[in-house]
């Protein structure tokens, strides 16, 4: 019987720091004074951000007539 052993070692490298953007930014929407997080790469707050739709994969279903 052949037994296979796996060897490995614990990952010890330093993790990469998260990307940050300038502090003190506000939402680009008129009249909105929401302060954006330094980790938010967008120009708008969650409320005013344009809607992004996920990419759908698979068959296109025909509408029933």
C-alpha positions, 0 to 999 in steps of 0.5 A, a space after each residue: 500500500 502506497 501512502 502519500 504524505 504532504 509536507 508544509 509550513 505555516 505562512 509567516 510572511 507579512 500581509 499587505 496593508 489595505 489600500 487607502 485613499 485620502 481622508 476628509 472626502 465627502 460624497 460627490 452627490 449634490 447636497 450630501 455631506 456624508 464623509 467617506 471612509 479612507 478605504 472607500 474607493 468610490 466618489 459616492 456614499 452607499 446611498 448615492 452610488 450608482 447601482 451595479 448589477 452582477 454579471 449573470 451567466 447561463 441561459 437566457 430564458 425566453 419570456 412566456 407569450 
